[in-house]
Amino acid sequence: MLLNIVIRNRYVDSVMLMSIAAEAKARGGVEEVSAMMGTDANKELLASSGLLAEEGRAAGPMDLVIAVRAAGEDAASGAAAALRDFLSRRPEAQPGGAGPAPRSLSGALQSMPDANLLFVSLPGAYARREAEAALGRGLHVMIFSDNVPIEDEIALKRKARGLGLIVMGPDCGTAIIGGVALGFANAVNRGPVGIVGASGTGIQEVSCIVSNAGMGITHAIGLGGRDLSEEVGGISMLQGIEALDADPETRLIVLVSKPPAQSVAAAVLDRAKNCSKPVVINFLKGDPAEAAKRGIPFSATLEDAALMAIELAGGPKRPAPVDSPALHAVAEEERRRLPAGRRFIRGLFSGGTLADEALIVLRAYIGECRSNTPLAPELKLSDPRRSDGNCILDLGDDEFTRGRPHPMIDFALRCERIVREAEDPGTGVVLLDVVLGYGAHLDPAGELVPAIRKARDSARGGIAFVASITGTDADPQNRARQQAALERAGVRVMETNACAARLAGLIASKGTH
Amino acid sequence: MSTQGVSGLLKGMPNVVSMGLASFTASIASQGARALHVEWAPPAGGDPAALEALDSLLPRAEMIRQANDRALQMMQDAQPVLVDIRPAREVIPGMSERTILHAGPPIAWEAMCGPIRGAVAGALVYEGKAADVADAERLAGSGKIIFSPCHHHCAVGPMAGVISPSMPVFCVRNETAGNMAYATLNEGLGKVLRFGANGPEVIARLKWMAGVLAPSLAKALKIAGGINIKNLIAQALLMGDECHNRNVAGTGLFLRAITPHLLAADVEKETTAEIFRFIAGNDHFFLNLAMPACKAAADTVKGLRGSTIMCAMARNGVEIGIRVAGLGDRWFTAPAGEPRGLYFPGFTAEDGCRDLGDSTITETAAIGAMAMAAAPAIVKFVGGAPSDAARYTLEMYEIAWGSHRDYQLPALDFRGTPAGVDIRKVVETGITPVINTGVAHQRPGIGQIGAGLLRASMNCFREALLVFAEHYGA
């Protein structure tokens, strides 16, 4: 069977045609394939190899002749069709990616047509427009930016849902997708635990505890702080659960969030209940009864959620919720050094969720603490710049970050405050979180240690420093190295944020616990 | 599009486009994922009216996409074939004995730039309507002459772009859609009518072209049965031309195509030799074939509802104007720019006329500066390196709707040239088309003094977008 197809007035360079024909022949199933411009010389060549049919003979020098010889008609037309495909195939971008950087999403997509995620860290006012365009082009979106109006968030998430896409954020600081940390996130092991979280540092803490226990994370899907509000309705949370439920690598799911709005809680809990795999819920400050009603394990802290996940994934059983004698011993040792008047805890946090977790943990040791982001409105500090009694401060809150970088990146404010707290004769324990990972400061210990030494000097040694490190040894900062540097400066470094809060609580509660 | 829902995102590492903090992009890339950073700037430079216009078109994106896909299809499906050479009065629609066509958007005689005035005067002398240049200028100002843009008559003209009734024109037919386009024959470089020169030698050359060159080539064409210009352009791009400011290969290819037919035609041997000498001595002969070929392609989308593709861009030395497919015949104009480039001995940028000519029809139809990567030799006009040529083209992809199927760039792995300038992308990114151009002396009668490069003015794109949004926006 000999087949000739003539494409009129289509000039293609001969070397290009030869390489395409070779490719079409390599597909197999045909005896010979050729593609040539229909010049007299070329037609002669085709004829001499028995490839010229009536149609080809009629072609002119500006016409492209495709010639195929094969056993059957299907094979011949298949090869001709393949050749036409190769002909229309064009590289969409310069190989090697040289050339000017793209200046817009559509420019970027020309270079990377298979992009599937837009990461937006622009000023909030511009986020919607770019996110909307990305959704229109079939990309999922992560919006790191804050200051995006809630109407925009609702519109984006609804549009995304309609398109089978997800919007993580706005104000989504952390995600881990396919092992890749996006925004502020840690280099954690791969493993069976999937996370959906409305809190960036919450996701970081849970994923690091899991990873440091030798287990790992499939994906951590971020949502942004407002996803579970009544207005947004938990759109991304529900999509995230759905996706992890369907993900074959994920064996159990951890949900990390502040308590959802009433109307949203039911939907989320019902969806969680219908999951084909175990779900662990940590709604910080939430009501365990709601989850219990649906038979879903509820954990009061990030640490508890992580340990529960580890256990469910086949790791070691969760320890009993009793402080170990070793912890008591450490607390005792620290307490002995404190002068009588120095008894207050001053927590200086860079992660809002970590501050929340500390507030919850400390309740059992020293009762309620004041805060700029308190558990109850009456506990709000009148002036967050001045500590009063037991205080836990979220230095990453808007009132501190306006006009300056986040305290995970810039330690100036925290260092200054560490020194100031030590000058207060009431301060007994300074409690710190140290968050490592991509996006965070490259040497937090290097920033903190001079301030800690200065503070200790001004308190004549009569002050305790307790910290946790949210991070892994694989992080750019290396957890072990950070821990060693802090310990050399006399800081008690605990495994988890909750554990650090417990130690601080034990020290401050003078053994009454 | 995501066919797998959110699960699609969880299959393997994400391929990330990132805009904002470059450190985040670097973090992602450092983990072995593909991450492309966008050099982001506030869209439309933060211009609120332009942003509002862009936003109002977002709900129309699908309609526009369909229209633009169709526009690109029609433009690249066009098969412009040189079919004849005839006096303008016989073929150009709307051409009366009193009509003089000129380059660019509409302009009155009083406002015309030096080179067009010079060319108009030369044309009136050539037509025998005026005894000399002074007489011609009086006639031009008398109101008895009808001035009209080439673009309003299916025609295009390089530089001054002047076409008078008895000038022979190339007749190019788009065999796909059947529409025609016209352009004069190229006179050569230096003191020529299109650069505003109008001395006796200019008139004499025009007479020879009308009396000898055109009829002889027409005879050859008849024998040839037409010459497909698009195919010549596609080949010329592979040979180092961009078919606007460099036409060496195209001219050679045309000569090769016409030679056997000219030899076979009933033309004196001496005349044939004269014609060969003329064409071979004029590296830009092909420009006047590439231009109507581009015009024939671009005209197919004029008036295409909903399309944001630019379908004409032209300058008259005072203003630059563009037309947009979805907005029909309307021009959107802004002051013409000033090219940067190289000047002939004795001239400087000060002597230059502002940007001039219909030759930007090439950029409109995916060649010219769009195809700069094909013609590294061109960048010497602006003192650049060959890599700059590729860079210009790569930047143009940012504002192009797609890439041309048949116009390929060897230096970019045979990627198609950036095709179909989308006015939305221009306004959004702040990138306007690059233009390759010749430079005429600003005074009438002198001619070409250099060549160079410039950018189209943003204002005409902005204005066009605002009107487009008014028309089509939500």
Interface residues (C-beta under 8 A of the other chain):
Chain A: R8 N9 R10 Y11 V12 D13 M16 M62 S88 R90 P91 E92 A93 Q94 P95 G97 A98 G99 P100 A101 P102 R103 S104 L105 S106 G107 A108 L109 Q110 S111 M112 D114 A115 N116 L117 L118 F119 V120 S121 L122 Y126 R129 E130 E132 A133 A134 G136 G138 L139 H140 F144 S145 L163 G164 L165 I166 I177 G178 G179 V180 A181 L182 G183 A187 T218 H219 Q239 G240 E242 A243 L244 A246 D247 Y438 G439
Chain B: M1 S2 T3 Q4 G5 V6 S7 G8 L9 L10 K11 G12 M13 P14 N15 V16 V17 S18 M19 G20 L21 S23 F24 T25 S27 I28 S30 Q31 G32 A33 R34 A35 L36 H37 V38 E39 W40 A41 P42 P43 L51 D55 L58 A61 Q79 E175 N228 K230 N231 A234 Q235 L238 A390 R391 L394 E395 Y397 E398 S403 R405 D406 Q408 P410 L412 D413 F414 R415 G416 K425 E428 T429 G430 I431
